[in-house]
Amino acid sequence: MDHKGTITLKTERLVLRRFTLDDSEAMFRNFFSDPVATFYSRWETHENADTTREFMKQYAMEYENPDYYNWAITEKDYYEPIGRIAVSNMDERVSTADMSFFIGSAWWHKGYASEALAAVIKYLFTEVGVNRIAGRHDIANPNSGGVMKKCGMMLEGVLRQAGKNGNGFVDVCQYAILAEDYFKNLQKRECEADANRE
């Protein structure tokens, strides 16, 4: 893999960028203090911005590593972060990246999560050279599975009590997409676009 770190990625409606310590208040307000948004996450709802600030400090220190991938999700016309998308685990031996993502509940059902995930999948496959991208979600949270399906990831199975969040041990759905799947679908879309232009 050719690690390039957390570079700025832009989509039609979003800018994915590095977090800064200045993002602490916004992340507390837009996500970490939101009990609806944190219901299925590994993190407990933050009681104050100081807790969130400690998260931001850790994020900032990790950016020195070229194999660290952690983006703030922002709208193009709204600089504050509304969520996060990151590689939560990377296995160099088999060139696999495990993804995690979340967005504040005020921004749900707008297609932002899938737009951000699609941009990161493209970057990891075309620029970094990852071979497999995977993701999991609490079986009781099918909307996250919908995001992954929309980005071409396939359900591989359900792992019993393989996760833990505020609800205790939970079954998780495992999704993944391979580089060969991504490039095959990309080639198909390009052919279809050419056909439509004729």
Buried (B, 14 or more C-beta within 10 A) or exposed (E): BEBBBBEEBEBEBBBBBBBEEEBBBBBBBBBBBBEEBBBBBEBEBBEEBEBBBEBBEEBBEBBEEEBBBBBBBBBEEEEBBBBBBBBBEBEEEEBBBBBBBBBBBEBBEEBBBBBBBBBBBBBBBEBBEBBBBBBBBBBEBEEBBEBBBBBBBEEEEEBEEEBEBBEEEBEBBBBBBBBEBBEEEBEEEEEEEEEEEE
